[in-house]
Amino acid sequence: PAPPVRVAGPSFTFAEVGEGLQKGQFEPFYQPKIELATGQVKGLETFARWRHPEFGVLGPASFIDALEQNNRVDFLDWTMIELSVQGCRTLQDKGLPMSISINLAPQTLAHPDFLDQIKACVERHHVLPDYITFEMPESSVLTNDAGFLERMVRLRMLGYGLAVDDYGTGRSNLQLLARIPFSELKIDRSFVDGASRKR
């Protein structure tokens, strides 16, 4: 079992987080995605964790602010993409073909080399795009930026999944949503929490 994540932990500077990334201290933790009808595991969602040598396993509250303030969330994204795709390959080699969902910041997708880099990554690990889904929050995909929308369309055309996360927390409507080439829509927890207990 995965070690518990500290609820309240220290915060770190951008330089400290960067050093942790360079030393390979960050890793994806996997949460199963369960099909309610059958109870079977249908995929895995990755969450970034920092296995800090002094403070133990840390969640995003300890490091995401430093990355966002310096507009370098892509450093973390690429670490998680590389390790998650590698993990997908490892599972397939063990006879467990499992799709992997990876969080993706809009600035990472906006990078001009993103599509070439992700293509090189999946080819390096011999993983088909069908096994990879990128998750982006509702607030970041609701845009009129034609270039950004084109990148999402190209991702889908290449075979990758695209999930809209936290749906319902923003200002979207179905007309806006219809322009986004998503393959999954993840309803925000606030709408479904306790649904099994309600009639």
C-alpha positions as CSV (number, residue, x, y, z in Angstrom):
1,P,0.0,0.0,0.0
2,A,1.1,3.6,-0.7
3,P,2.3,5.5,2.3
4,P,-0.1,8.2,3.6
5,V,0.2,11.7,2.3
6,R,0.8,14.5,4.9
7,V,-2.3,16.6,5.2
8,A,-0.4,19.7,6.3
9,G,3.2,20.0,5.3
10,P,5.9,22.5,4.6
11,S,6.1,24.7,1.5
12,F,9.1,24.9,-0.7
13,T,10.8,27.4,-3.0
14,F,10.9,26.9,-6.8
15,A,14.6,26.0,-6.6
16,E,13.9,23.3,-3.9
17,V,11.1,21.8,-6.0
18,G,13.3,21.9,-9.1
19,E,16.1,20.1,-7.2
20,G,13.6,17.4,-6.1
21,L,12.5,16.9,-9.7
22,Q,16.1,16.7,-10.9
23,K,16.9,14.1,-8.2
24,G,14.0,11.9,-9.3
25,Q,12.1,12.3,-6.0
26,F,8.7,12.9,-7.7
27,E,6.6,9.9,-8.8
28,P,3.1,9.1,-9.8
29,F,0.7,7.5,-7.4
30,Y,-2.1,5.6,-9.0
31,Q,-5.8,5.6,-8.1
32,P,-8.0,3.0,-9.8
33,K,-11.0,4.0,-11.9
34,I,-13.8,1.6,-11.1
35,E,-16.7,0.7,-13.4
36,L,-19.7,0.8,-11.1
37,A,-21.7,-1.8,-13.1
38,T,-19.1,-4.5,-12.8
39,G,-16.7,-3.4,-10.0
40,Q,-13.8,-3.9,-12.4
41,V,-10.8,-1.6,-12.6
42,K,-11.0,0.2,-16.0
43,G,-8.0,2.4,-15.7
44,L,-5.7,4.4,-13.4
45,E,-5.4,8.1,-12.6
46,T,-2.1,9.5,-11.7
47,F,-1.4,11.9,-8.9
48,A,2.0,13.6,-8.4
49,R,3.7,13.0,-5.1
50,W,7.1,14.1,-3.8
51,R,8.9,11.4,-1.8
52,H,10.9,14.0,0.2
53,P,14.0,12.6,2.0
54,E,13.2,14.6,5.1
55,F,9.4,15.1,5.2
56,G,8.1,11.9,3.6
57,V,5.4,11.7,0.9
58,L,4.1,15.2,0.1
59,G,1.1,16.2,-2.0
60,P,0.7,19.1,-4.3
61,A,-0.1,21.6,-1.5
62,S,3.6,21.6,-0.7
63,F,5.0,22.2,-4.2
64,I,2.4,23.3,-6.8
65,D,2.4,27.0,-5.7
66,A,6.1,27.4,-6.3
67,L,5.7,25.9,-9.8
68,E,2.7,28.0,-10.7
69,Q,4.2,31.3,-9.4
70,N,7.1,30.7,-11.8
71,N,4.9,29.5,-14.6
72,R,6.7,26.2,-14.7
73,V,4.1,23.6,-14.0
74,D,5.3,21.9,-17.2
75,F,8.4,20.7,-15.3
76,L,6.2,18.6,-13.1
77,D,3.9,17.6,-16.0
78,W,6.7,16.2,-18.1
79,T,8.0,14.2,-15.1
80,M,4.6,12.7,-14.5
81,I,4.0,12.1,-18.2
82,E,7.3,10.2,-18.7
83,L,6.9,8.1,-15.5
84,S,3.2,7.4,-16.1
85,V,3.7,6.2,-19.7
86,Q,6.6,4.1,-18.5
87,G,4.3,2.7,-15.8
88,C,1.7,1.9,-18.4
89,R,4.3,-0.1,-20.4
90,T,5.3,-2.0,-17.2
91,L,1.7,-3.0,-16.5
92,Q,1.3,-4.1,-20.1
93,D,4.4,-6.2,-19.9
94,K,2.9,-7.9,-16.8
95,G,-0.3,-8.7,-18.8
96,L,-2.3,-5.8,-17.4
97,P,-3.2,-3.5,-20.2
98,M,-4.4,-0.5,-18.3
99,S,-5.2,3.0,-19.5
100,I,-3.6,5.9,-17.6
101,S,-5.1,9.3,-17.0
102,I,-2.5,12.2,-16.5
103,N,-3.2,15.7,-15.4
104,L,-2.1,18.3,-17.9
105,A,-1.7,22.1,-17.3
106,P,-2.8,24.3,-20.2
107,Q,0.6,25.9,-20.5
108,T,2.1,22.4,-21.1
109,L,-0.3,21.7,-23.9
110,A,0.4,25.2,-25.3
111,H,4.1,24.6,-25.7
112,P,4.9,24.5,-29.4
113,D,6.8,21.2,-29.1
114,F,4.2,19.4,-27.0
115,L,2.8,17.1,-29.7
116,D,6.2,16.1,-30.9
117,Q,7.4,15.4,-27.4
118,I,4.4,13.3,-26.4
119,K,4.8,11.3,-29.6
120,A,8.4,10.7,-28.8
121,C,7.5,9.6,-25.3
122,V,4.9,7.0,-26.2
123,E,7.1,5.7,-29.0
124,R,10.0,5.4,-26.6
125,H,8.0,3.2,-24.2
126,H,6.0,1.4,-27.0
127,V,2.6,2.5,-25.7
128,L,-0.3,3.3,-28.0
129,P,-2.0,6.7,-27.6
130,D,-5.3,4.9,-26.9
131,Y,-3.9,4.1,-23.4
132,I,-3.2,7.7,-22.5
133,T,-5.9,10.2,-21.4
134,F,-5.0,13.8,-20.5
135,E,-7.1,15.5,-17.9
136,M,-7.6,19.3,-17.9
137,P,-9.8,21.3,-15.6
138,E,-13.0,22.8,-17.0
139,S,-11.7,26.3,-16.4
140,S,-8.7,25.8,-18.7
141,V,-10.4,24.2,-21.7
142,L,-13.2,26.8,-22.0
143,T,-11.3,29.1,-24.3
144,N,-11.8,30.9,-27.6
145,D,-8.1,30.5,-28.4
146,A,-8.2,28.8,-31.9
147,G,-4.6,27.5,-31.5
148,F,-5.4,25.8,-28.2
149,L,-8.6,24.2,-29.5
150,E,-6.7,23.0,-32.5
151,R,-4.1,21.3,-30.2
152,M,-6.9,19.5,-28.3
153,V,-8.4,18.3,-31.6
154,R,-5.0,17.1,-32.8
155,L,-4.6,15.1,-29.6
156,R,-7.9,13.4,-30.1
157,M,-7.1,12.7,-33.8
158,L,-3.9,11.1,-32.8
159,G,-5.8,8.7,-30.5
160,Y,-5.3,10.2,-27.0
161,G,-8.2,10.6,-24.6
162,L,-9.1,14.0,-23.3
163,A,-11.0,14.4,-20.0
164,V,-12.7,17.5,-18.8
165,D,-12.1,17.5,-15.0
166,D,-14.1,19.3,-12.3
167,Y,-17.0,19.8,-14.7
168,G,-19.7,22.1,-13.2
169,T,-17.4,24.3,-11.2
170,G,-16.9,26.8,-13.9
171,R,-19.2,28.9,-16.1
172,S,-19.6,26.4,-19.0
173,N,-22.7,25.5,-20.8
174,L,-23.4,22.7,-23.2
175,Q,-22.9,25.0,-26.2
176,L,-19.3,25.8,-25.1
177,L,-18.7,22.2,-24.1
178,A,-19.7,21.0,-27.6
179,R,-16.7,22.6,-29.1
180,I,-14.3,20.6,-26.9
181,P,-13.3,17.2,-28.3
182,F,-13.4,15.4,-25.0
183,S,-13.7,11.7,-24.5
184,E,-14.6,11.8,-20.8
185,L,-16.5,14.3,-18.7
186,K,-15.7,14.2,-15.0
187,I,-18.5,15.7,-12.9
188,D,-17.2,17.6,-9.9
189,R,-17.5,15.8,-6.6
190,S,-19.8,18.5,-5.1
191,F,-22.5,17.3,-7.5
192,V,-22.3,13.6,-6.8
193,D,-21.0,13.3,-3.2
194,G,-23.6,11.4,-1.2
195,A,-25.6,10.5,-4.3
196,S,-25.8,6.8,-3.3
197,R,-27.5,7.8,-0.1
198,K,-30.1,10.0,-1.7
199,R,-33.4,9.0,-3.2
